[in-house]
Amino acid sequence: MAGATRSITINAPREKVFEVIADVERYPEFLPEVKGIKVSNKRGNESDVHYVAEVVKTIKYTVRLKEEKPNRVSWTFVDGEFMKDNKGHWDLEDLGNGTTKATYNIEIALGALVPKTIVTALVDTQLPKMLENFKRRAEAHAAKK
């Protein structure tokens, strides 16, 4: 299973960063690779999130999202195309002065026919871009409220 962990400092309070991460239905507004999201089976702080994403090709998958306000959002794999597993979490640390350290951790196992170069591209190219997109969104969210 391939994995990656990256952190970024966001100039927004932890609660605002959490709101952006937990509001998965708005991901297509600021994550260009996410083409569609549907949330189902909401129960308490858990829900199933169905993604349609464009990563080299269009893939569909579902994860079970768990919110642990205000410090963590985690997920586990339910099912999907080309994927055998997808689990991870966001950990949010309040750094004070309205800043947050956001750490993203993912472990993903793709099917045997998926080239290793795609996994490498996801980790080395897509992950840093995704973190920057979350940073911009959370900072804008914090500025308007």
C-alpha positions as CSV (number, residue, x, y, z in Angstrom):
1,M,0.0,0.0,0.0
2,A,1.3,3.4,-0.9
3,G,1.1,6.2,1.7
4,A,1.9,9.8,2.2
5,T,1.8,12.4,4.9
6,R,2.0,16.1,4.3
7,S,1.5,19.1,6.6
8,I,0.6,22.7,5.8
9,T,0.2,25.8,8.0
10,I,-3.1,27.6,7.3
11,N,-3.8,31.1,8.4
12,A,-7.3,30.3,9.7
13,P,-8.6,29.1,13.1
14,R,-8.9,25.3,13.5
15,E,-12.7,25.4,13.6
16,K,-12.8,27.2,10.2
17,V,-10.4,24.7,8.7
18,F,-12.5,21.8,10.0
19,E,-15.6,23.3,8.5
20,V,-14.0,23.4,5.0
21,I,-12.7,19.8,5.3
22,A,-16.0,18.4,6.6
23,D,-18.1,20.2,3.9
24,V,-17.3,17.5,1.3
25,E,-20.2,18.5,-0.9
26,R,-18.4,21.7,-1.8
27,Y,-15.1,20.0,-2.9
28,P,-15.9,20.4,-6.6
29,E,-15.9,24.2,-6.1
30,F,-12.2,24.3,-5.3
31,L,-10.7,20.9,-6.1
32,P,-10.5,20.6,-9.9
33,E,-10.0,16.8,-9.8
34,V,-13.3,16.2,-8.0
35,K,-16.0,16.1,-10.6
36,G,-18.9,15.0,-8.3
37,I,-19.8,14.2,-4.7
38,K,-22.8,12.6,-3.2
39,V,-23.3,12.0,0.5
40,S,-25.5,9.2,1.8
41,N,-26.1,7.2,5.0
42,K,-25.6,10.0,7.4
43,R,-25.6,8.8,11.0
44,G,-24.2,10.9,13.8
45,N,-20.7,12.0,12.9
46,E,-20.3,9.4,10.0
47,S,-21.5,9.4,6.4
48,D,-20.7,7.7,3.1
49,V,-19.1,9.9,0.5
50,H,-19.3,8.9,-3.1
51,Y,-16.6,10.5,-5.3
52,V,-16.2,11.0,-9.0
53,A,-12.6,12.1,-9.6
54,E,-10.5,12.8,-12.6
55,V,-7.0,11.5,-11.9
56,V,-5.4,10.6,-15.2
57,K,-8.8,9.0,-15.9
58,T,-12.2,9.2,-14.3
59,I,-12.6,7.0,-11.2
60,K,-15.5,6.4,-8.8
61,Y,-15.2,5.4,-5.2
62,T,-16.9,5.6,-1.9
63,V,-15.4,6.2,1.6
64,R,-16.9,6.3,5.0
65,L,-16.1,9.7,6.5
66,K,-15.9,10.2,10.3
67,E,-15.9,13.7,11.8
68,E,-14.2,14.1,15.2
69,K,-14.7,17.8,15.7
70,P,-12.6,20.0,15.9
71,N,-9.4,17.9,15.6
72,R,-9.8,15.2,13.0
73,V,-11.6,14.0,9.9
74,S,-10.9,10.4,8.9
75,W,-12.1,8.0,6.3
76,T,-12.1,4.3,5.4
77,F,-12.7,2.6,2.1
78,V,-16.1,1.2,1.2
79,D,-15.7,0.4,-2.5
80,G,-14.5,1.7,-5.8
81,E,-13.0,1.3,-9.3
82,F,-9.2,0.5,-9.6
83,M,-8.9,0.8,-5.8
84,K,-8.4,-1.9,-3.2
85,D,-8.1,0.4,-0.2
86,N,-8.2,4.1,0.6
87,K,-7.9,5.3,4.2
88,G,-6.5,8.3,6.0
89,H,-7.2,11.4,8.0
90,W,-6.8,15.0,8.5
91,D,-5.3,16.1,11.9
92,L,-5.8,19.7,12.8
93,E,-3.5,21.4,15.4
94,D,-4.3,24.8,16.8
95,L,-1.1,26.8,16.6
96,G,-2.6,29.9,18.3
97,N,-3.0,33.3,16.7
98,G,-5.7,32.0,14.4
99,T,-3.4,29.6,12.6
100,T,-3.7,25.8,12.2
101,K,-1.3,23.0,11.2
102,A,-3.2,20.7,9.0
103,T,-1.7,17.2,8.5
104,Y,-3.1,15.0,5.7
105,N,-2.3,11.3,5.8
106,I,-3.4,8.8,3.2
107,E,-2.8,5.1,2.5
108,I,-4.0,3.8,-0.8
109,A,-3.9,0.5,-2.6
110,L,-4.7,0.4,-6.3
111,G,-5.4,-2.5,-8.5
112,A,-2.6,-4.6,-10.0
113,L,-3.2,-3.1,-13.4
114,V,-2.6,0.5,-12.2
115,P,0.9,1.7,-13.0
116,K,3.2,2.8,-10.1
117,T,3.7,6.1,-12.0
118,I,0.1,7.0,-11.3
119,V,0.5,6.4,-7.6
120,T,3.7,8.5,-7.7
121,A,2.0,11.3,-9.6
122,L,-0.8,11.3,-7.0
123,V,1.6,11.7,-4.1
124,D,4.2,14.0,-5.6
125,T,2.0,16.3,-7.8
126,Q,-1.7,16.1,-6.8
127,L,-1.2,16.0,-3.0
128,P,0.7,19.3,-2.7
129,K,-1.8,21.0,-5.1
130,M,-4.7,19.7,-3.1
131,L,-3.2,21.0,0.2
132,E,-2.7,24.4,-1.4
133,N,-6.4,24.4,-2.5
134,F,-7.6,23.6,1.0
135,K,-5.4,26.3,2.4
136,R,-6.7,29.0,0.0
137,R,-10.3,27.8,0.7
138,A,-10.0,27.8,4.5
139,E,-8.2,31.2,4.6
140,A,-11.0,32.7,2.4
141,H,-13.7,31.0,4.6
142,A,-12.1,32.5,7.7
143,A,-11.8,36.0,6.2
144,K,-15.5,36.3,5.4
145,K,-16.9,35.3,8.7
